[in-house]
Amino acid sequence: MENAFMVVHGCSSTSTSPAASCTRTGRRAHKRLDSDEPVAKCPRLRLSEATAGDPAVLSPSPGCPASGGPPRSPPAPQGPSRIGRFLLLPLAERAGLHSALDTDTGEELLCKVFDMGQYQEKIRAYSMLPRHRNVAQIKDIVLGERKAYVFQEKDYGDMHTFVKSCKRVPEEQATKLFFQVASAVTHCHQAGIVLGDLKLRKFVFSDEKRTHLKLEGLEDCHILTGEGDSVSDTHGCPAYISPEILSGGGSYSGKQADAWSLGVMLYTMLVGRYPFHDPDPATLFSKIRRGVFCLPDGLSLRARCLLRSLLRREPSERLTAAEVLIHPWFHSSTRDVDSPEQDVGSAEQMVPQVAVELDEQLFC
């Protein structure tokens, strides 16, 4: 963290008492600090049973360490630091992020810290992507000799934590939230950006009522060149990775891999657990390659249809993000809940139940 600094470009370093209210600042500016330092039929599963004692739910059993080892001591709390007119406080639950307070305006922000040699590449996609209500924007940038501090609007928690807290999201609510997720992904794809490491944590709430979502970061995305969307990067959260990435065939369609991740996100929202789970990565990847998952009772036929249209082993058979937006599930006036007597044939899928604790390190 920079301790000694000088702000140029007309930015004063004079501090004021932190205000309680949050106000908007103007357009972002760069400021420089002088110094730094195939599918198969399966038995019926009710939604009420989907999370009861299920090892794939998003949180481990109470009192049981997620990694299976001894309980970890919480990290020692760090005090605030000052960067220009901003006070920064690390967020213990969100690595690499800081809560920031603009001491001039009292506005609360979120700060990401990058090495100077990487920050321009990390934020390049923001300048290429037209504004969208479901994609976070950069509000301010402060540059030091070794670090760059990128400020964005404050949020009210991420979708992963939200789903963990409520176990599963009712369909009516899920349609509103997932439409915003798909809108953001569609917008990125149309601008030639593949998100890659797409997961629930990437989406945060911009309001206290938790009704409005935005994609909080583009730092790990892929900027496409030319007409195709072929990528070869294998970085990502194991729970969300697509079968074709695991095949080891080199390049793959980035947009179709994003569509798979959308399916994992939607399943997790509606069911409260991941469609594919195992604490052993090799076994987990084997399940993903097979593409076998279970749709519990209680989901509407249209929700089932959308999930099956995204979680397809063959990438070319998946809906695109843009096609997701016009799926009938978002326009249902009544819930057409599937009844136990209806035959779903080979469209139903199942993942074996494994009596082990969840390893949080696998599920990010």
TAMODA-V234403 format. One line per field, one symbol per residue. ss: DSSP state (@ for helix, = for strand, . for the rest). phi: phi as a letter, one per 20 degrees, with the letter a starting at -180 (. if undefined). psi: psi as a letter, one per 40 degrees, with the letter a starting at -180 (. if undefined). A space follows every 10 residues. Layout:
ss = ???
phi = ???
psi = ???
//
This chain:
ss = ......=... .......... .........= ===....... .....=@@@@ ......=... .......... .......... ===..===== ......==== ==.....=== =====@@@@@ @@.@@@@@.. ....=..=== ===...==== ===....=@@ @@@@@@.... @@@@@@@@@@ @@@@@@@@@@ ..==.....@ @@===..... ..===..... .==......= =......@@@ ..@@@@.... .==@@@@@@@ @@@@@@@@@@ @.=....... @@@@@@@@@@ ......=..= @@@@@@@@@@ ....@@@... @@@@...@@@ @.....=... ....@@@... .........@ @@..
phi = .fddabedmm eeefecfgee edceeeffce cdefcbc.dc fcffcegfef dfmefeffcf fgmdffenef gefffffdff cdclededcg efecgndcfc cffednfecd cddcfgfdff ffdgfffeeg fbfdcfdeeb cdddfdcddd dcffcdodff fffgfdmbdg ggffffffff fffffggfff encdemeeag ffdcedcffl dddbfebdfd fdefcmeecf ccfdfrfgfd fegffffmen fbffffffff fgffffgffe dnbffcbafe gffgffffff mdbddffoef fffgfffffd edfegfefff fffgfdfggf dfeceeffeg ffeelefecb dgececffef fecd
psi = ihdhihhafe hiehiihhid ihiiiaiiih ihhdii.iii iiiihidded eheheeieii ihehhdeeai hiiiihhiii ihhbehhhhi hdegheiihi hhedeehhih hhhiideedd ddedddedhi iheehiihdi hhhadeihhh hiiiifiidd dddddedihi dddddddddd dddddddddd efhhdcghid dehiheidef ehiiheiede ihhihadifh iehehihdde iidddeefeb iihddddddd dddddddddd deiidhiheh dddddddddd fhihhiieii dddddddded ghdhdeeiii dddddeidde fhdihghhid ehhebeeiii hihhgiihhd ddh.
//
